[in-house]
Amino acid sequence: MKHRKTLMLSAALGVLFTAPVALAQATGASASGILDTILASVFTPSGIATVLGGIGTGVALFWGGDWLSERRKRRVALAAYHAYNVVEDIAAENPADNGWDKAARGLQVVDEWMRANGWRALKPHEQAVVKLSFSAIHGEQKAAAKAAQSTDAAALAAAHAVTSSGLAPVLARP
């Protein structure tokens, strides 16, 4: 992907630099006069500044687009994580709530948070990512609870085996 952008940038720069020459050659007999005029206007201080500004803008657009999307991805992930916890806490406060639309509530919370912090609303593919994040966080919590439960059961079984075999000689037999 990075090489593709570099290739596109180099092609755009090539077109930018060869366009005046190609234009001058296409006009035919008056090519030298047009070429001299174009080159004279490009090599003035304002012409050089314009060309460098155009190149800088192009590089910034290609380079800056990735940074913005990466930052937005991190913000969406952060908002999804916190929205999941908010929705779970609200659901825990009201046990009568069946929680069937927790993902919809979470999407609403994420959307409001993004707008409140100056970001645009979520696009459909970002909504799908938030829903996937919700199910991943939920699955991770369930797996951790199941692992803790099995670890606790194993520890209780080991403690029971130690205490029952260790106290047998001490306990009075009827």
KASUL-V92187 format. One line per field, one symbol per residue. burial: b if it has 9 or more other C-alpha atoms within 8 Angstrom, else e. A space follows every 50 residues. Layout:
burial = ???
This chain:
burial = eeeebeeebeeebeeeeeebbeebeeeeeebeebbeebbeebeeeebbee beeebeebbbebeebeeeeeeeeeebbebbbebbeebeeebeeeeeeeee eeeebbbebbbbbbbeeeeeeeeeebbeebbebbeebeeeeeeeeeeeee eeeeeeeeeeeeeeeeeeeeeeee
